[in-house]
Amino acid sequence: MRAWVVFAVLAAATFGPVFAGAWKRKSPAFLPDLPVARGATEPFHRAAFVPDARDRPDEVHSATVLSGGTTLPAAWFGGTEEGADDVRIYFTPDGSGRKSPWVAVDRARAESGLRRPVKKIGNPLLWRAHDGSLGLCFVTTTIGGWSTSALSIEFPWSSPRPRTRRIVTSPFANISTLVRSAPIRFADGSIGLPVSHECIGKFGELVRLRRNGTVLDKRRINWGRSAFQPSIVVLDADRAVAFLRHAGELPGHVWRSATSDRGCSWSDPEPLDLPNPNSAIAALRLDGDRLLLAYNDLDVGRHRLALAVSEDAGRTWTRVHTVAEGEPGAEFSYPALATTPNGSIHLLFTWNRERIRAVVFNRAWLERPS
């Protein structure tokens, strides 16, 4: 085991500077999302379950949803249970709760496209290229658990026969890279994937991809085992902030890291005055340095999901609404946030591992006292 760790360290030391040098040479600007429109002045809020798939799996989890259009493409995984060999990735062109999903990827399709054995699939992530075409990224394993996972991508997803390939993000056996949070964009057309590693350490990175899924560069956001699953919000061409899930002993906090040089370097993560029971979070820019966060507002458990707003790029927060709450043992988790041009904000999350819940609201509702 000790020799294995030494080899991993040497590999990282060898290949890390290659990625770092490429990033500094190109130094692409971030492409911020448009501010969320003010929209109607009357508060609006609606909650509904996303329609079930025809086969209605026993468990569903880890929704992803895309901003930027009048409809919101969304995906999640479902099966007997997380990690089971019957897990499939489901897709709907409208994640607002109006259109039923269908099976997009299963193990057989993943194996056929990748030309290699696939033990299990999980965590999907949708992304949109500059030309509007969709790509789907998802996690696969060949052996072991999620700590041995790798990323696969299908593109362009709108074509009848999308190409499937593995994304090589790690110089050491290309294992232990997982996605969860929404991608970001760069002005040169490349895509930024917030990823996390869960083998030996637990930490976050930002991987920059060409449209075809090949890796251009990657940067470490944090080190150690305290925080992972970064949710990144771009503030302007140079600045972005990352909010990370707590990974240590409970009680924990949401962590924050920032960059002012287009992702070349990140500040040491600092704990925020927001609880985090080792559960996923989602962040969204409203306008300027004003941000929205969806998180489990608990020290232990995932039975309450809340919204908080920051006016100072995520340094301090004000809790504004509870969107779901139940008895201890219930689960309202893994939020995903997106917007539409009319100013609607959409929140998808796991409801007791049984359904995907969709909540739609506007800024007038968000800013109204609860």
NORLINNOR-V217396 format. One record per pair of residues at least 24 apart in sequence whose ideal C-beta (glycine too) atoms are under 8 Angstrom apart, sorted by the first residue. I is the first residue (numbers start at 1). J is the second residue. D is the distance in Angstrom with one decimal. If there is no record, write none. Layout:
BEGIN
I,J,D
I,J,D
END
This chain:
BEGIN
5,200,6.9
7,172,7.3
8,172,5.0
8,200,7.0
11,171,4.8
11,172,4.4
12,171,6.8
12,172,7.0
14,171,6.9
15,171,3.6
19,215,7.8
19,217,5.0
19,218,5.0
19,219,7.5
20,217,7.6
20,219,7.4
20,264,8.0
22,216,6.3
22,217,4.8
23,208,7.2
23,216,7.8
23,217,3.8
23,218,7.9
23,219,6.3
23,263,7.2
23,264,5.8
24,264,5.9
26,188,7.4
26,216,7.3
26,217,7.4
27,261,7.9
27,262,5.7
27,264,7.0
28,186,4.2
28,187,5.8
28,188,4.3
28,190,6.3
28,208,7.6
28,262,6.6
29,186,6.7
29,187,4.2
29,188,7.8
29,237,4.1
29,238,7.1
29,262,6.2
30,184,6.8
30,185,7.6
30,186,6.2
30,187,7.2
30,234,4.5
30,236,7.0
30,237,5.5
30,238,6.9
30,239,7.6
30,240,6.0
30,262,6.0
30,263,7.4
31,184,7.7
31,185,4.2
31,186,5.8
31,187,4.9
31,234,7.1
31,237,7.9
32,234,4.5
32,235,6.6
32,236,5.9
32,237,7.5
32,285,6.9
33,67,6.3
33,68,7.7
33,234,6.8
33,285,6.1
33,339,7.7
35,285,7.2
35,286,6.7
35,287,3.6
35,288,7.5
36,284,7.5
36,285,7.7
36,286,5.0
36,287,6.6
36,339,5.0
36,343,6.1
36,345,6.4
36,363,6.3
37,341,6.6
37,342,6.6
37,343,3.6
38,343,5.9
38,363,5.8
38,364,7.9
39,342,5.7
39,343,2.5
39,344,6.9
39,362,4.9
39,363,6.4
39,364,7.3
40,343,7.2
40,362,5.9
40,364,6.4
41,364,5.6
42,364,6.2
43,361,7.8
43,362,6.9
43,364,4.5
43,365,3.8
43,368,5.0
44,344,7.7
44,360,7.5
44,361,6.1
44,362,4.6
44,364,6.9
44,365,5.6
45,359,7.4
45,360,7.3
45,361,4.4
45,362,8.0
45,365,4.7
46,359,7.3
46,360,4.9
46,361,7.4
47,323,7.6
47,357,6.6
47,358,7.1
47,359,4.7
47,360,7.7
48,97,4.0
48,357,7.6
48,358,5.7
49,97,6.7
49,351,7.1
49,355,4.8
49,356,7.0
49,357,5.8
49,358,7.2
50,74,7.3
50,92,6.7
50,95,6.6
50,97,5.1
50,101,7.0
50,348,7.3
50,355,7.1
50,356,4.3
50,357,7.3
50,358,5.3
51,92,7.9
51,97,7.3
51,98,7.7
51,99,6.9
51,100,4.1
51,101,7.3
52,100,7.1
52,355,7.2
53,78,7.0
53,90,5.4
53,100,6.6
53,101,5.0
53,102,6.7
53,103,7.1
54,100,7.5
54,102,7.8
55,103,7.6
57,86,7.8
57,87,7.8
57,88,7.3
58,354,8.0
59,353,4.6
59,354,7.0
60,90,7.4
60,350,6.9
60,353,6.8
60,354,7.0
60,355,6.6
60,356,5.7
61,334,6.3
61,350,5.0
61,353,6.0
62,122,6.9
62,123,4.9
62,124,7.1
62,180,7.0
62,280,8.0
62,334,5.2
62,350,7.0
63,95,7.3
63,334,6.7
63,336,5.0
63,348,4.1
63,349,6.8
63,350,7.0
63,356,5.2
64,124,5.4
64,125,5.0
64,126,5.1
64,182,7.2
64,336,5.6
65,95,4.6
65,126,7.3
65,182,8.0
65,336,4.8
65,337,7.6
65,338,4.4
65,346,6.3
65,348,5.1
66,126,4.9
66,127,7.5
66,128,5.7
66,134,7.6
66,182,7.7
66,338,6.0
67,182,7.8
67,338,4.1
67,339,4.8
67,340,7.4
68,128,6.2
68,339,8.0
69,340,7.1
69,341,7.8
70,340,6.1
70,341,6.8
70,342,8.0
71,96,7.5
71,340,8.0
72,96,5.8
72,338,5.3
72,340,6.7
72,346,5.6
73,126,5.6
73,134,6.2
74,101,7.8
74,126,7.4
74,336,7.7
74,348,6.1
74,356,7.8
75,101,7.8
75,104,6.5
75,124,4.3
75,126,5.7
75,136,6.8
76,101,7.9
76,124,6.6
76,348,7.9
76,350,7.9
76,356,5.6
77,121,6.8
77,122,5.4
77,123,6.9
77,124,6.2
77,138,7.8
82,122,6.8
83,120,5.1
83,122,7.1
83,145,7.3
83,146,7.7
84,120,7.2
85,119,7.3
85,120,6.4
87,120,6.1
87,121,5.7
87,122,6.7
88,121,7.7
89,121,6.5
89,124,4.8
89,136,7.5
89,138,5.8
91,136,7.7
95,338,7.5
95,346,6.7
95,348,5.7
95,358,6.3
96,346,6.0
96,358,5.7
96,360,5.9
97,358,3.8
97,360,7.7
104,136,6.8
105,136,7.2
105,138,6.3
105,154,7.2
109,164,8.0
110,138,7.7
110,140,5.9
110,152,6.5
110,164,7.2
112,164,8.0
113,152,7.6
113,154,7.0
113,163,7.6
113,164,2.7
113,165,7.8
114,140,7.2
114,152,6.0
114,164,5.8
114,165,7.4
114,166,6.1
116,142,6.5
117,142,5.4
118,142,6.5
119,143,6.4
119,144,7.9
122,146,7.1
122,149,7.6
123,178,6.0
123,179,5.7
123,180,5.7
125,179,4.3
125,180,7.3
125,181,7.9
125,182,7.6
125,183,6.7
125,193,7.3
127,183,4.4
127,191,5.4
127,193,7.7
129,155,7.9
129,156,7.3
129,189,7.3
129,191,7.4
129,211,5.1
130,185,7.7
130,189,4.8
130,211,7.9
133,157,7.0
133,158,5.4
134,158,5.8
135,191,7.7
135,211,7.7
135,213,7.5
136,162,7.8
137,167,7.2
137,179,5.6
137,193,6.9
138,179,7.7
139,178,5.3
139,179,6.5
140,166,7.9
146,178,6.3
146,198,6.1
147,175,7.5
147,176,5.3
147,198,4.7
147,199,4.3
148,175,4.8
148,176,6.4
148,199,7.0
149,175,6.8
149,176,6.4
149,177,6.7
149,178,5.5
150,174,5.4
150,175,6.1
150,177,6.1
151,177,5.3
151,178,7.6
151,179,6.3
151,193,7.8
151,195,7.4
153,213,4.1
155,211,7.0
155,212,6.5
155,213,6.2
163,212,8.0
165,212,7.9
165,213,5.5
167,207,7.7
167,209,7.0
167,213,5.4
167,214,7.9
167,215,6.5
168,214,7.9
168,215,6.1
169,195,6.6
169,205,7.9
169,207,5.4
169,215,5.9
169,218,6.4
170,197,7.8
175,199,6.3
177,207,7.8
178,229,7.9
180,229,4.8
180,280,6.0
180,334,7.8
181,229,6.5
181,230,6.2
181,231,4.1
181,232,6.8
181,280,7.8
181,282,6.8
182,231,7.2
182,232,8.0
182,282,7.4
182,336,7.0
182,337,7.5
182,338,7.6
184,232,5.4
184,234,5.3
184,240,7.1
185,234,7.9
187,237,7.2
190,216,6.0
192,232,7.1
192,263,7.1
194,229,7.8
194,230,4.3
194,231,6.5
194,232,4.8
194,242,7.0
195,230,7.9
196,228,3.9
196,229,4.8
196,230,6.9
197,228,7.2
198,228,6.7
201,225,5.4
202,226,7.3
202,227,7.2
202,228,4.4
202,247,4.3
203,227,7.1
203,228,5.8
204,228,5.4
204,229,6.8
204,230,3.7
204,242,6.5
204,244,5.6
204,257,7.9
205,230,7.9
206,230,7.4
206,232,6.7
206,242,7.8
206,263,5.3
208,263,7.7
219,263,5.5
219,264,6.6
219,265,7.4
219,266,7.0
220,266,7.4
221,257,5.4
221,266,4.7
221,269,7.6
222,255,7.4
222,257,6.0
222,266,7.1
222,268,7.4
222,269,4.7
226,255,7.1
226,269,7.2
227,255,4.2
227,269,5.4
229,280,5.7
229,281,7.6
230,257,7.6
231,281,5.5
231,282,5.5
231,283,4.5
232,283,7.6
233,283,4.8
233,284,6.8
233,285,4.9
233,291,5.8
233,314,7.3
234,285,7.0
235,285,6.8
235,288,8.0
235,289,6.2
235,313,6.1
237,262,7.3
238,262,5.5
239,313,7.7
241,283,7.8
241,291,7.6
241,313,5.6
241,314,4.9
242,266,6.8
243,272,7.9
243,281,5.7
243,283,5.0
243,293,6.7
243,314,6.4
244,269,6.1
244,281,8.0
245,276,6.2
245,278,6.7
245,279,6.5
245,280,5.7
245,281,6.0
246,276,4.2
246,277,7.6
246,278,5.4
247,278,6.5
250,277,6.0
250,278,6.6
250,299,6.3
250,300,5.7
251,275,6.3
251,277,7.5
251,299,3.9
251,300,7.1
252,276,4.8
252,277,6.7
252,278,6.2
252,299,7.8
254,281,6.0
254,293,7.5
254,295,6.2
256,314,5.4
256,315,7.2
258,313,7.3
272,314,7.5
272,315,7.8
272,316,8.0
272,317,6.7
273,316,7.2
273,317,7.0
274,308,6.6
274,317,5.7
275,299,5.1
277,301,5.9
277,302,6.4
279,333,5.5
279,334,7.7
280,333,6.4
280,334,4.6
280,335,7.0
281,335,7.0
282,335,4.2
282,336,5.4
282,337,4.6
282,347,7.8
283,314,7.3
283,337,7.2
284,337,4.2
284,338,7.7
284,339,7.1
284,345,7.2
286,363,7.0
289,313,4.1
292,337,6.7
292,345,7.2
292,366,7.2
293,317,6.6
294,323,7.5
294,335,3.7
294,337,5.9
294,347,5.9
294,349,7.4
295,335,7.3
296,332,7.5
296,333,6.4
297,322,7.4
301,328,5.4
301,329,7.4
302,330,7.7
302,331,4.6
302,332,6.3
302,333,4.3
303,327,6.4
303,328,5.5
303,329,6.7
303,330,4.2
303,331,6.7
303,332,6.7
304,332,6.9
305,332,4.1
305,333,7.1
305,335,6.5
305,349,6.0
307,347,7.9
307,366,7.0
309,366,7.1
320,366,6.4
320,367,7.7
320,369,7.9
320,370,6.3
321,366,7.1
321,370,4.8
322,370,7.0
323,347,6.5
323,349,7.9
323,359,5.5
324,349,7.1
324,351,7.2
324,357,7.0
326,352,7.9
332,357,7.5
END
